[in-house]
Amino acid sequence: MPASSSSSSHKGRPKNKSSEDHINSSNVPPPRARRVPKASASIAPTAFPLAALLWPAKGTTSRWVILPLILMAAGLMRWAVGLWPYSGFKAPPMHGDFEAQRHWMEVTTSLPISQWYFHDLDWWGLDYPPLTAYHSWLLGTIGSIIDPSWFKLYTSRGIDDPSLKVYMRATVLISEYLIYEPSIIVLLRNFVLSQGVQVWQSSLALVAILMQPATILIDHGHFQYNTVMLGLMVASLSNFIAGRRLWACIFFVGALGFKQMALYYAPAIFSVLLSACIKPRLNPGLLFVIAFVTLAAFAILFAPFALGGLWYGAMRDASGDIVPIALALPETLSSFVPDSSVWYYPLAQQLSQSIHRIFPFARGIFEDKVANLWCVLNVLMKLRQFPQAVLQKVSLLATVMAITPPCAILLLEAEPSTLLYGVAATAWGFFLCSFQVHEKSVLLPLLPMTLALGTRAGFSNSTRAWVGWANILASWTLYPLLQRDGLRMPYAVITLLWAYLLGLPPVSFAVYTSKSQTGEERLHILTAVLHAFFYFAMIVWHIGEAFVAPPVNKPDLWVVLNVAIGAAGFLICYLWCLWKCLDSSHLLANWTVSGSRKRSVKKSKRR
């Protein structure tokens, strides 16, 4: 038989194009099941030291071999930082954040749940959401088995036992290994599947993210559990990228339930969810399911406190030996609960007190000097002379103005490419403009910005330079806090090590002078000059702070300069993230095409 006949006899039937298009459009697999055939551009071993360090593992070593090595190295650096002092070490009378976390373990393991938000509020009263309280109870229960004196009510206050320090440091490390690091690994794996990122590049990103200096210095040096909240947030972002919106809602409620600072992300998350409910067409069913799952997650989170309040009410009626809860209800709720004898009064009191403690508006627009808008303005005009109500309204207005642009972009174009930058810009807006900001809150906008290293263009010169500059600037603004804790050496070592691994100033300026391995041109001269100015300012500041005493009438001169320079830099970070969010969306292209069509129509009409 002729070859032509043979080949024609094996031809399949032509497919119905319209039917095939219908199948492809209606049964699109979730993002985690799709692969981008074109892989990301290769990174040469000479690009920066971290690439050279992991180059021997490229293509020859399984990721399941390199992953444990990365995790062990990250854990070793964290434990080394933990050997140094912590916040409030031998610093009576109130000590510091270490004592606050220890005291919450003392309260939650020694008192019934109905007393947790009421007990001795003048001594580090519990002021974080319920999930922090449950976490403290679990760690306190385990610690009490090892040594009951660590968390004994009243008598354990201000304890500086070296064994307790080891236990508390270990709880931070273990909590991070259980929540934060697995979430980052899964997120980077989603980038490999959805964006075609090379597995080896993903390993580079994992090292860079885990070695982020500010996070290590705050959680393992100063002492906090921020990585639990950040890990839950990363899990939420990972589920968004994978198309699992309901799981994303649950993890985000968990982040909010651990630390109220996760509200920095809330408007961006709301915009993404709302976009899913109204585009490409209105979907009331999805809206209802998302609202139900979110409310149910919050209800489960607060259920133990509600039950504890009801139990207290029942025992109050049966016995006079129960410790009374002396605080009255806020005036806004008093009209709904007219009499303290009603059965649901303890329930309302529990919920109102927890909300009152979680959102302490009475503390003022800021507590310590932090690199945001209000601290800078306070140098020019003393903000504390204005009424609190006025400051709250001005802060709310400024925050809304700052977060509206990124949230609008996410609402119009809620894609994985815009998600990280939109969330980062929203968090920067909160950090710069919101009420009652702490210097440690800089970890929130840094997280999604640093996660961009795991994307397809994560190690381009542009992304590496901007993300690296933001992280080093943030670490620098934390120096006054770290200095008080006796953490100068860890600050210098961890920050410079991160700069060295990624080939960043002040160790190397190659990122600004060489072409990118991804084919990108050299960075714009204005970017290089801008970053160089800030790096130079940070170096000069350190020299001045170390060798030049401030004037007697201006004892906080160096701290104020730190705040002013940091706030200016963070404003630039906000603008860069906002631009990247817009640029990574299709909105600019759509507007350009739309404008071209309008001009073409006008020209044709003139003809």
Number of C-alpha atoms within 10 A of each C-alpha: 5 6 8 8 9 10 9 9 9 8 8 7 6 6 8 8 9 9 10 10 10 10 11 11 10 8 8 10 11 12 18 19 11 15 16 12 10 10 14 19 17 14 19 13 15 12 20 19 15 19 21 15 13 17 17 11 15 16 10 8 11 12 16 8 10 15 15 11 12 17 15 11 15 19 18 12 16 24 19 12 25 26 14 17 18 28 23 22 19 14 11 9 10 15 19 20 17 20 23 22 20 22 27 27 28 28 26 26 24 18 12 14 23 25 20 23 27 19 15 12 12 7 13 18 17 25 23 21 23 25 18 23 24 19 18 21 20 15 21 27 18 14 20 17 10 13 12 15 16 24 25 18 17 11 11 17 19 22 18 16 12 9 12 18 17 13 16 22 23 16 15 21 20 13 18 22 17 12 18 23 22 15 23 25 18 15 26 25 20 24 24 24 20 22 24 19 26 23 20 22 24 23 23 23 24 23 19 22 21 21 21 23 25 26 27 26 24 24 22 27 27 28 25 23 21 25 23 24 27 27 26 26 28 29 28 27 28 27 23 24 23 21 16 16 20 20 19 26 26 22 24 28 24 26 28 24 23 25 21 15 22 21 17 24 25 17 20 28 26 15 22 25 23 20 20 20 18 15 13 8 9 13 13 11 10 17 15 12 12 21 15 12 16 19 15 13 19 16 12 11 19 18 13 15 22 22 16 19 25 20 16 23 20 13 13 15 11 10 8 9 8 12 10 11 14 7 9 11 20 12 8 9 12 15 10 10 15 10 11 13 11 10 14 15 19 25 20 18 23 27 16 17 19 20 15 16 17 18 15 12 15 10 11 17 20 19 12 12 21 30 30 29 20 24 24 20 12 12 11 8 11 11 17 12 8 9 10 16 12 10 18 17 12 15 21 16 13 17 21 17 12 22 25 16 18 29 25 18 23 29 21 19 23 24 19 23 21 22 27 25 29 35 32 30 35 29 34 32 29 28 30 25 23 25 22 20 24 16 20 20 18 26 21 25 27 22 22 24 25 25 22 23 24 27 26 22 18 21 26 22 24 20 18 20 23 17 21 23 21 22 24 23 23 23 25 23 27 23 20 18 21 23 13 13 20 18 22 15 13 21 24 14 13 21 22 17 17 22 23 17 20 22 23 22 21 15 14 14 14 16 22 23 14 14 16 20 17 16 11 13 14 15 18 11 10 9 14 16 12 12 19 17 11 17 17 12 15 21 13 12 18 15 11 13 15 10 8 11 12 14 9 8 7 10 11 13 15 19 19 18 17 25 23 20 19 25 24 16 21 23 18 15 23 25 16 16 26 25 16 18 27 22 15 18 21 17 14 12 12 11 11 12 12 12 12 12 12 12 12 12 12 11 10 9 8 7 6
